[in-house]
């Protein structure tokens, strides 16, 4: 497969169960955000875009 000029282009992949889709996020972006394995995130839809945000922490 030829290299893409824009490395941030990804494709959707169907999971083995067939009930969900997965997108790989570049490790560079994950490190910049400081996210960890199994971290909770929130998805929201705005028009034709999906936004992924860190899970909000509740203060006690």
MMTF fields as JSON, N, C-alpha, C and O atoms, coordinates in Angstrom:
{
  "mmtfVersion": "1.0.0",
  "mmtfProducer": "UNKNOWN",
  "numBonds": 239,
  "numAtoms": 240,
  "numGroups": 60,
  "numChains": 1,
  "numModels": 1,
  "chainsPerModel": [1],
  "groupsPerChain": [60],
  "chainIdList": ["A"],
  "bondAtomList": [4, 2, 8, 6, 12, 10, 16, 14, 20, 18, 24, 22, 28, 26, 32, 30, 36, 34, 40, 38, 44, 42, 48, 46, 52, 50, 56, 54, 60, 58, 64, 62, 68, 66, 72, 70, 76, 74, 80, 78, 84, 82, 88, 86, 92, 90, 96, 94, 100, 98, 104, 102, 108, 106, 112, 110, 116, 114, 120, 118, 124, 122, 128, 126, 132, 130, 136, 134, 140, 138, 144, 142, 148, 146, 152, 150, 156, 154, 160, 158, 164, 162, 168, 166, 172, 170, 176, 174, 180, 178, 184, 182, 188, 186, 192, 190, 196, 194, 200, 198, 204, 202, 208, 206, 212, 210, 216, 214, 220, 218, 224, 222, 228, 226, 232, 230, 236, 234],
  "bondOrderList": [1, 1, 1, 1, 1, 1, 1, 1, 1, 1, 1, 1, 1, 1, 1, 1, 1, 1, 1, 1, 1, 1, 1, 1, 1, 1, 1, 1, 1, 1, 1, 1, 1, 1, 1, 1, 1, 1, 1, 1, 1, 1, 1, 1, 1, 1, 1, 1, 1, 1, 1, 1, 1, 1, 1, 1, 1, 1, 1],
  "groupList": [{"groupName": "UNK", "atomNameList": ["N", "CA", "C", "O"], "elementList": ["N", "C", "C", "O"], "formalChargeList": [0, 0, 0, 0], "bondAtomList": [1, 0, 2, 1, 3, 2], "bondOrderList": [1, 1, 2], "singleLetterCode": "X", "chemCompType": "L-PEPTIDE LINKING"}],
  "groupTypeList": [0, 0, 0, 0, 0, 0, 0, 0, 0, 0, 0, 0, 0, 0, 0, 0, 0, 0, 0, 0, 0, 0, 0, 0, 0, 0, 0, 0, 0, 0, 0, 0, 0, 0, 0, 0, 0, 0, 0, 0, 0, 0, 0, 0, 0, 0, 0, 0, 0, 0, 0, 0, 0, 0, 0, 0, 0, 0, 0, 0],
  "groupIdList": [1, 2, 3, 4, 5, 6, 7, 8, 9, 10, 11, 12, 13, 14, 15, 16, 17, 18, 19, 20, 21, 22, 23, 24, 25, 26, 27, 28, 29, 30, 31, 32, 33, 34, 35, 36, 37, 38, 39, 40, 41, 42, 43, 44, 45, 46, 47, 48, 49, 50, 51, 52, 53, 54, 55, 56, 57, 58, 59, 60],
  "secStructList": [7, 7, 7, 7, 1, 1, 6, 6, 7, 7, 7, 7, 3, 3, 7, 6, 6, 1, 1, 7, 3, 3, 7, 7, 7, 7, 2, 2, 2, 2, 2, 2, 2, 6, 7, 7, 6, 6, 7, 7, 3, 3, 3, 3, 3, 3, 6, 6, 3, 3, 3, 3, 3, 3, 7, 7, 7, 7, 7, 7],
  "xCoordList": [0.844, 0.0, 0.889, 1.808, 0.635, 1.457, 1.212, 0.128, 2.223, 2.09, 1.209, 1.293, 0.382, -0.482, 0.285, 1.133, -0.009, 0.654, 0.253, 1.089, -1.017, -1.503, -1.587, -2.449, -0.718, -0.662, -1.83, -1.992, -2.643, -3.757, -5.045, -6.106, -4.974, -6.145, -6.223, -5.251, -7.37, -7.575, -8.849, -9.678, -9.01, -10.215, -10.951, -10.361, -12.245, -13.064, -12.878, -12.804, -12.804, -12.692, -13.812, -14.086, -14.453, -15.512, -14.875, -13.945, -15.369, -14.83, -15.259, -16.139, -14.636, -14.922, -16.365, -16.921, -16.976, -18.367, -19.32, -20.453, -18.868, -19.707, -20.695, -21.536, -20.614, -21.566, -20.991, -21.7, -19.715, -19.08, -18.001, -17.583, -17.57, -16.481, -15.314, -15.49, -14.122, -12.915, -12.107, -12.089, -11.442, -10.536, -9.232, -9.244, -8.116, -6.833, -6.429, -6.551, -5.953, -5.491, -3.97, -3.407, -3.297, -1.836, -1.276, -1.765, -0.252, 0.348, 0.877, 0.875, 1.328, 1.832, 0.738, 1.002, -0.484, -1.605, -1.946, -2.207, -1.946, -2.256, -1.239, -1.61, 0.026, 1.078, 0.958, 1.162, 0.625, 0.458, -0.677, -0.592, -1.738, -2.88, -2.64, -3.363, -1.635, -1.339, -2.32, -2.487, -2.973, -3.941, -3.239, -2.124, -3.909, -3.358, -4.249, -5.367, -3.74, -4.492, -5.743, -5.681, -6.865, -8.16, -8.755, -9.658, -8.27, -8.796, -10.2, -10.485, -11.069, -12.429, -12.445, -11.793, -13.198, -13.365, -14.844, -15.622, -15.219, -16.603, -16.669, -15.866, -17.623, -17.836, -19.06, -20.061, -18.99, -20.159, -20.18, -19.138, -21.381, -21.556, -21.93, -22.843, -21.216, -21.506, -21.573, -20.542, -22.774, -22.933, -22.471, -23.033, -21.448, -20.903, -19.54, -18.736, -19.274, -17.993, -18.209, -19.257, -17.215, -17.22, -16.112, -14.978, -16.445, -15.468, -15.203, -16.139, -13.932, -13.539, -12.891, -11.909, -13.442, -12.913, -12.594, -13.132, -11.716, -11.366, -12.596, -13.408, -12.735, -13.835, -13.753, -12.69, -14.85, -14.789, -14.672, -15.37, -13.791, -13.574, -14.498, -14.522, -15.266, -16.163, -15.375, -14.6, -15.588, -14.931, -15.813, -17.037, -15.193, -15.951, -16.133, -16.748],
  "yCoordList": [-1.175, 0.0, 1.239, 1.332, 2.197, 3.4, 4.273, 4.254, 5.028, 5.917, 7.1, 7.631, 7.499, 8.646, 9.919, 9.933, 10.979, 12.255, 12.767, 13.278, 12.631, 13.047, 11.803, 10.953, 11.685, 10.483, 10.371, 9.334, 11.42, 11.391, 10.871, 10.961, 10.338, 9.736, 8.283, 7.538, 7.881, 6.518, 5.954, 6.709, 4.639, 4.002, 3.3, 2.95, 3.101, 2.391, 0.895, 0.405, 0.174, -1.283, -1.861, -1.365, -2.901, -3.562, -4.538, -5.259, -4.567, -5.481, -6.909, -7.136, -7.863, -9.273, -9.652, -10.55, -8.973, -9.282, -8.72, -9.184, -7.725, -7.127, -6.12, -5.624, -5.8, -4.885, -3.491, -2.598, -3.296, -2.001, -1.761, -2.673, -0.526, -0.146, 0.358, 0.802, 0.289, 0.741, 1.632, 1.432, 2.617, 3.495, 3.533, 3.728, 3.351, 3.45, 4.915, 5.655, 5.318, 6.689, 6.642, 5.785, 7.544, 7.534, 7.666, 8.469, 6.873, 6.87, 8.248, 8.621, 9.001, 10.357, 11.232, 11.99, 11.128, 11.912, 11.468, 12.302, 10.167, 9.638, 10.141, 10.528, 10.138, 10.618, 12.11, 12.559, 12.899, 14.345, 14.662, 15.621, 13.86, 14.07, 13.499, 13.832, 12.646, 12.038, 10.942, 10.635, 10.346, 9.292, 7.975, 7.747, 7.101, 5.805, 4.678, 4.915, 3.469, 2.284, 2.156, 2.387, 1.792, 1.586, 2.872, 2.804, 4.03, 5.302, 5.527, 5.189, 6.095, 6.377, 7.676, 8.655, 7.669, 8.853, 9.016, 8.068, 10.223, 10.542, 10.896, 11.69, 10.309, 10.603, 11.49, 11.282, 12.48, 13.304, 13.587, 13.629, 13.777, 14.035, 15.499, 16.004, 16.178, 17.569, 17.631, 17.62, 17.697, 17.698, 16.375, 15.325, 16.424, 15.201, 14.87, 14.194, 15.337, 15.085, 14.386, 14.531, 13.631, 12.983, 13.612, 13.744, 13.998, 14.57, 13.565, 12.983, 13.356, 12.454, 13.298, 13.997, 13.235, 14.011, 13.095, 11.994, 13.571, 12.855, 12.783, 13.708, 11.693, 11.492, 12.566, 12.741, 13.299, 14.336, 13.713, 12.752, 14.266, 13.77, 14.527, 15.758, 13.781, 14.411, 14.79, 13.994, 16.025, 16.464, 16.098, 16.196, 15.676, 15.274, 16.425, 16.272],
  "zCoordList": [0.0, 0.0, 0.0, 0.814, -0.899, -0.927, 0.298, 0.883, 0.672, 1.828, 1.463, 0.355, 2.381, 2.157, 2.473, 3.366, 1.748, 2.021, 3.397, 4.142, 3.732, 5.04, 5.917, 5.696, 6.896, 7.727, 8.708, 9.351, 8.834, 9.777, 9.147, 9.764, 7.95, 7.314, 7.765, 7.636, 8.29, 8.777, 8.16, 7.651, 8.202, 7.682, 8.816, 9.838, 8.616, 9.593, 9.414, 8.287, 10.513, 10.495, 11.346, 12.439, 10.851, 11.609, 12.589, 12.229, 13.825, 14.827, 14.519, 13.689, 15.189, 14.914, 15.228, 14.596, 16.2, 16.532, 15.486, 15.366, 14.729, 13.701, 14.236, 13.486, 15.534, 16.158, 16.388, 16.852, 16.068, 16.299, 15.252, 14.538, 15.184, 14.29, 15.116, 16.25, 14.543, 15.228, 14.291, 13.077, 14.881, 14.15, 14.926, 16.142, 14.251, 14.938, 15.01, 14.034, 16.164, 16.387, 16.441, 17.121, 15.74, 15.753, 17.173, 17.968, 17.481, 18.817, 19.186, 20.359, 18.198, 18.453, 19.069, 20.002, 18.552, 19.088, 20.504, 21.372, 20.742, 22.073, 23.089, 24.197, 22.725, 23.633, 23.888, 25.016, 22.846, 23.014, 23.983, 24.751, 23.947, 24.837, 26.231, 27.169, 26.372, 27.666, 28.044, 29.225, 27.042, 27.3, 27.563, 27.096, 28.324, 28.709, 28.182, 27.726, 28.254, 27.853, 28.728, 29.936, 28.127, 28.798, 29.377, 30.211, 28.956, 29.457, 28.91, 27.762, 29.727, 29.297, 28.494, 28.86, 27.394, 26.561, 26.223, 26.327, 25.821, 25.487, 23.999, 23.511, 23.289, 21.878, 21.735, 22.42, 20.846, 20.544, 19.044, 18.39, 18.517, 17.093, 16.907, 17.561, 16.01, 15.655, 14.137, 13.465, 13.6, 12.147, 11.566, 11.878, 10.722, 10.125, 10.71, 10.068, 11.918, 12.585, 13.917, 14.546, 14.336, 15.645, 16.475, 16.014, 17.699, 18.616, 19.725, 20.275, 20.056, 21.137, 22.22, 21.965, 23.439, 24.563, 25.73, 25.847, 26.584, 27.802, 28.705, 28.724, 29.448, 30.386, 31.467, 32.062, 31.743, 32.784, 34.179, 34.501, 34.987, 36.348, 37.286, 37.287, 38.095, 39.065, 40.309, 40.839, 40.766, 41.997, 43.174, 43.095, 44.261, 45.452, 46.388, 47.443]
}
